[in-house]
Amino acid sequence: MQAATPERGERNAGRPSWCEAPWRTRLARRLPLVGSLAKLLAPRSRRWRQLADDLSFWEEVRADSSEEEWRRLTSSYAVLVYHRFAGELKRGQERIDLDPRRFRRQLRLLRLLGFKPLALQEQLAFHSGERNDLPRRRFAITVDDAMADAVEPLRQAAGLAPQLFVPTAEVGKTAHWIDGEPVADWDEVRELAAAGVTIGSHTRHHSRLSRLAEVEREVELVGSLSDLREQVPNAAAAIAYPNGDHDGAVCEAARKAGYVLGYTTEKGRNGPGADPFRLRRVSVHGADGALAVLWKVLTGEALPPAWLRLRR
């Protein structure tokens, strides 16, 4: 792919990337001549002027780009994040606990609509530039915490390249961060790895990394990766930051510790130019049905307020 010209780089300075815009804006950017029309209307509102400027900019980028460049610029994928699969919906766990039957229905709908899983190695190739673009309808499944109730649902979904993130010092114990719920043991984690589930790090003790001193943070990061390599030799050098807690220092510490990719809990899709240590994910909640997950995969965003009001 050809590099962007200096002129284009200057025009793009300070602008959000393709994926940083809301879904409505991304959709409008794809419409033919919408930028010229928006500029012609010249709305007085500052907000609408900004939108018109954005649409006009991307119309120019499309005209200046080769097909290969345009495919890369507009390629992106969504990452779903799950936690528990007990279906108990205990008080305080409604947002993180999903009935496994609901999980299966969500995945069934995505498959029926032609969505295909994106493996970790494909993500790395895309973000490194080894792979120019991604086919449409790609998504990744991630599961944090390695709870015992996630083992069987993940075993059944192993063909969809799910990724499980393990707090390595808590394996086989109870989760101090989720009401003492049981955590899977190493035998179960290894069984999942053998079935095709990618295993990554969730630190050693499920610690909020930005709150730790530098030495403690290094122990959590380096120690977890060491634990994984000892227990699951084919584990990935990928991390999901506990509670999504991260900052620049955390991301740099993860890179220095030997990781190649890091997940946050910031919502959105991931495209070219995304920082591989700040990848976005969208959470699946206990009340989310198949259509809700379809929305989240398509947009990378939370459900609209009107949808939530209707559901309530």
C-alpha positions as CSV (number, residue, x, y, z in Angstrom):
1,M,0.0,0.0,0.0
2,Q,1.3,3.4,-0.9
3,A,2.1,5.8,2.0
4,A,-0.2,8.8,2.5
5,T,1.1,11.9,0.9
6,P,2.4,14.8,3.1
7,E,-0.5,16.9,2.0
8,R,-3.0,14.3,3.1
9,G,-1.2,13.8,6.3
10,E,-1.4,17.5,7.0
11,R,-5.1,17.6,6.2
12,N,-5.7,14.6,8.6
13,A,-3.7,16.2,11.5
14,G,-6.0,16.4,14.5
15,R,-8.8,14.5,12.9
16,P,-10.3,11.4,14.3
17,S,-9.5,8.2,12.5
18,W,-12.2,6.3,10.7
19,C,-13.1,4.1,13.7
20,E,-13.1,7.0,16.2
21,A,-16.2,8.5,14.7
22,P,-19.8,7.4,15.7
23,W,-21.4,4.8,13.5
24,R,-23.8,7.3,11.9
25,T,-20.8,9.4,10.7
26,R,-19.0,6.3,9.4
27,L,-22.1,5.4,7.5
28,A,-22.5,8.9,6.0
29,R,-18.8,8.9,4.9
30,R,-19.5,6.0,2.6
31,L,-22.3,7.7,0.7
32,P,-21.4,9.2,-2.7
33,L,-21.1,13.0,-2.9
34,V,-22.3,13.4,0.6
35,G,-19.3,15.6,1.5
36,S,-20.0,18.0,-1.4
37,L,-23.6,18.2,-0.6
38,A,-23.0,18.8,3.1
39,K,-20.5,21.6,2.3
40,L,-22.9,23.1,-0.2
41,L,-25.6,23.4,2.4
42,A,-23.1,25.2,4.7
43,P,-25.1,24.9,7.9
44,R,-24.6,27.6,10.5
45,S,-24.5,25.3,13.5
46,R,-20.9,24.7,14.6
47,R,-21.6,21.0,15.1
48,W,-23.0,20.6,11.6
49,R,-20.2,22.6,10.1
50,Q,-17.8,20.2,11.7
51,L,-19.7,17.3,10.3
52,A,-19.8,18.8,6.8
53,D,-16.0,19.4,7.1
54,D,-15.4,15.8,8.1
55,L,-17.6,14.4,5.3
56,S,-15.9,16.6,2.8
57,F,-12.5,15.5,4.0
58,W,-13.2,11.8,3.7
59,E,-14.8,12.4,0.3
60,E,-11.4,13.9,-0.8
61,V,-9.5,11.0,0.8
62,R,-11.7,8.5,-1.1
63,A,-11.0,10.3,-4.4
64,D,-7.2,10.4,-3.8
65,S,-6.9,6.8,-2.6
66,S,-6.4,3.7,-4.5
67,E,-8.8,0.8,-3.9
68,E,-6.1,-0.9,-1.8
69,E,-5.6,2.2,0.3
70,W,-9.3,2.8,0.8
71,R,-9.9,-0.8,1.8
72,R,-7.3,-0.5,4.5
73,L,-8.5,2.9,5.7
74,T,-12.0,1.6,6.2
75,S,-11.2,-1.9,7.5
76,S,-12.1,-2.5,11.1
77,Y,-13.4,-5.1,13.5
78,A,-15.3,-5.3,16.8
79,V,-14.2,-7.2,19.9
80,L,-16.8,-8.5,22.3
81,V,-15.9,-9.0,26.0
82,Y,-17.6,-11.5,28.3
83,H,-17.0,-12.5,31.9
84,R,-19.4,-15.0,33.6
85,F,-21.6,-17.7,32.0
86,A,-23.6,-18.8,35.0
87,G,-26.9,-17.2,34.1
88,E,-27.6,-16.6,37.8
89,L,-27.8,-12.8,37.5
90,K,-26.9,-12.3,41.2
91,R,-27.3,-8.9,42.6
92,G,-24.5,-6.7,41.3
93,Q,-23.5,-9.2,38.6
94,E,-26.3,-8.4,36.1
95,R,-23.9,-6.7,33.7
96,I,-21.3,-9.4,33.7
97,D,-23.2,-12.7,33.9
98,L,-24.8,-14.2,30.8
99,D,-26.9,-17.4,30.5
100,P,-24.8,-19.8,28.3
101,R,-28.0,-20.5,26.2
102,R,-28.1,-16.8,25.4
103,F,-24.5,-16.9,24.4
104,R,-25.1,-19.8,22.0
105,R,-28.0,-17.9,20.4
106,Q,-25.9,-14.8,20.0
107,L,-23.2,-16.7,18.2
108,R,-25.7,-18.6,16.1
109,L,-27.2,-15.4,14.8
110,L,-23.8,-14.0,13.9
111,R,-22.9,-17.1,12.0
112,L,-26.2,-17.1,10.1
113,L,-25.6,-13.5,9.0
114,G,-22.1,-14.3,7.7
115,F,-20.0,-13.0,10.5
116,K,-16.7,-14.8,11.0
117,P,-14.3,-14.9,13.9
118,L,-11.0,-13.0,13.8
119,A,-8.1,-14.9,15.4
120,L,-5.5,-13.1,17.4
121,Q,-2.8,-13.8,14.8
122,E,-4.9,-12.1,12.2
123,Q,-5.4,-9.1,14.4
124,L,-1.6,-8.8,14.9
125,A,-1.0,-9.1,11.2
126,F,-3.5,-6.4,10.4
127,H,-2.1,-3.9,13.0
128,S,1.5,-4.5,12.0
129,G,0.7,-3.9,8.3
130,E,1.5,-7.5,7.2
131,R,-2.1,-7.7,6.2
132,N,-3.5,-4.8,4.3
133,D,-7.2,-5.1,5.1
134,L,-9.8,-7.3,6.6
135,P,-12.9,-8.8,5.0
136,R,-16.1,-7.3,6.3
137,R,-18.1,-8.9,9.1
138,R,-15.1,-9.9,11.3
139,F,-15.3,-9.9,15.1
140,A,-13.3,-11.3,18.0
141,I,-14.6,-12.9,21.2
142,T,-12.7,-12.3,24.5
143,V,-13.5,-13.6,28.0
144,D,-11.9,-12.0,31.1
145,D,-11.3,-13.5,34.5
146,A,-11.2,-17.3,33.6
147,M,-14.2,-18.1,35.7
148,A,-15.1,-21.8,36.1
149,D,-18.5,-21.3,34.6
150,A,-16.8,-20.0,31.4
151,V,-15.1,-23.3,30.7
152,E,-17.9,-25.3,29.1
153,P,-19.3,-22.4,26.9
154,L,-15.8,-21.7,25.7
155,R,-15.1,-25.4,24.9
156,Q,-18.3,-25.4,22.8
157,A,-17.3,-22.2,21.0
158,A,-13.6,-23.1,20.5
159,G,-14.0,-23.1,16.8
160,L,-14.7,-19.4,16.8
161,A,-11.2,-18.5,18.0
162,P,-12.2,-17.1,21.5
163,Q,-9.5,-15.5,23.7
164,L,-9.5,-16.2,27.5
165,F,-7.6,-13.9,29.8
166,V,-6.3,-15.5,33.0
167,P,-5.3,-13.9,36.4
168,T,-2.5,-16.4,36.8
169,A,-2.0,-16.2,40.6
170,E,-5.8,-16.7,41.2
171,V,-6.2,-19.9,39.1
172,G,-8.1,-22.6,41.0
173,K,-9.1,-20.1,43.7
174,T,-12.0,-17.8,44.2
175,A,-12.4,-14.4,42.6
176,H,-11.9,-11.7,45.2
177,W,-13.1,-9.2,42.6
178,I,-16.4,-11.1,41.9
179,D,-18.0,-12.1,45.2
180,G,-15.7,-15.1,45.7
181,E,-16.9,-17.0,42.6
182,P,-14.8,-20.0,41.6
183,V,-11.9,-19.5,39.1
184,A,-11.0,-22.3,36.6
185,D,-8.0,-24.4,37.4
186,W,-4.9,-24.9,35.3
187,D,-6.1,-28.3,34.0
188,E,-9.2,-26.6,32.6
189,V,-7.2,-23.8,31.1
190,R,-4.9,-26.2,29.4
191,E,-7.9,-28.2,28.1
192,L,-9.3,-25.0,26.6
193,A,-5.9,-24.2,25.0
194,A,-5.8,-27.7,23.5
195,A,-9.3,-27.2,22.1
196,G,-8.3,-24.0,20.3
197,V,-9.0,-21.2,22.8
198,T,-6.2,-18.6,22.9
199,I,-5.0,-18.0,26.4
200,G,-3.7,-14.6,27.5
201,S,-2.9,-12.6,30.6
202,H,-5.2,-10.8,33.0
203,T,-2.2,-10.0,35.3
204,R,-1.4,-12.2,38.3
205,H,-3.9,-10.9,40.9
206,H,-6.5,-9.0,38.8
207,S,-4.8,-5.8,39.9
208,R,-5.7,-2.3,38.7
209,L,-2.4,-1.6,37.0
210,S,-2.5,2.2,37.0
211,R,-2.7,2.3,40.8
212,L,0.4,0.2,41.4
213,A,4.0,1.4,41.9
214,E,6.3,0.7,39.0
215,V,7.9,-2.3,40.7
216,E,4.6,-3.9,41.6
217,R,3.2,-3.3,38.1
218,E,6.2,-5.0,36.6
219,V,5.7,-8.0,38.9
220,E,2.1,-8.3,37.8
221,L,2.9,-8.1,34.1
222,V,6.2,-10.0,33.9
223,G,5.1,-12.6,36.5
224,S,1.8,-13.3,34.7
225,L,3.5,-13.9,31.4
226,S,6.0,-16.2,33.0
227,D,3.2,-18.1,34.7
228,L,1.4,-18.6,31.4
229,R,4.5,-19.8,29.6
230,E,5.2,-22.3,32.3
231,Q,1.6,-23.6,32.5
232,V,0.4,-23.2,28.9
233,P,3.4,-23.1,26.6
234,N,1.4,-21.9,23.6
235,A,-0.2,-19.0,25.5
236,A,-0.3,-15.7,23.7
237,A,1.7,-12.6,24.7
238,A,-1.6,-10.7,25.0
239,I,-3.2,-9.0,28.0
240,A,-6.6,-7.7,28.9
241,Y,-6.1,-5.0,31.5
242,P,-8.2,-5.8,34.6
243,N,-11.3,-3.5,34.8
244,G,-9.9,-1.9,31.6
245,D,-7.6,0.2,33.8
246,H,-4.7,1.6,31.8
247,D,-2.8,4.7,30.9
248,G,0.3,5.5,29.0
249,A,2.6,4.1,31.6
250,V,0.7,0.9,31.8
251,C,0.8,0.4,28.1
252,E,4.5,1.0,27.9
253,A,5.1,-1.3,30.8
254,A,3.1,-4.1,29.1
255,R,5.2,-3.6,25.9
256,K,8.5,-3.8,27.9
257,A,7.2,-6.9,29.7
258,G,7.0,-8.7,26.3
259,Y,3.3,-8.3,25.4
260,V,2.4,-7.6,21.8
261,L,-1.3,-6.6,22.3
262,G,-3.5,-5.1,25.1
263,Y,-7.2,-4.8,25.4
264,T,-9.0,-2.0,27.2
265,T,-12.8,-1.7,27.9
266,E,-13.1,1.5,25.9
267,K,-15.9,1.1,23.4
268,G,-15.4,1.2,19.6
269,R,-14.1,-0.7,16.6
270,N,-10.5,-1.2,15.8
271,G,-9.0,-0.1,12.5
272,P,-5.6,0.7,11.0
273,G,-3.6,3.1,13.1
274,A,-5.1,1.8,16.3
275,D,-2.6,1.4,19.1
276,P,-2.3,-2.4,19.6
277,F,-1.9,-1.8,23.3
278,R,-5.2,0.2,23.5
279,L,-7.6,-2.0,21.6
280,R,-11.2,-1.3,22.1
281,R,-13.9,-3.7,23.2
282,V,-17.6,-3.6,23.8
283,S,-19.1,-5.5,26.8
284,V,-21.9,-8.0,26.5
285,H,-24.3,-7.8,29.4
286,G,-26.6,-10.4,31.0
287,A,-29.7,-8.9,29.4
288,D,-28.3,-8.7,25.9
289,G,-30.1,-10.8,23.4
290,A,-28.8,-11.8,19.9
291,L,-30.0,-8.6,18.3
292,A,-28.2,-6.5,21.0
293,V,-24.9,-8.4,20.2
294,L,-25.5,-7.9,16.5
295,W,-25.7,-4.1,17.2
296,K,-22.5,-4.2,19.2
297,V,-20.6,-6.1,16.6
298,L,-21.7,-3.8,13.8
299,T,-21.1,-0.5,15.7
300,G,-18.7,-1.3,18.5
301,E,-21.0,0.9,20.6
302,A,-23.3,0.4,23.6
303,L,-27.0,0.1,23.0
304,P,-28.8,3.4,22.3
305,P,-30.7,4.9,25.3
306,A,-34.0,4.4,23.5
307,W,-33.3,0.6,23.1
308,L,-32.5,0.3,26.8
309,R,-35.7,2.2,27.8
310,L,-37.7,-0.1,25.6
311,R,-36.1,-3.2,27.1
312,R,-36.7,-2.0,30.6
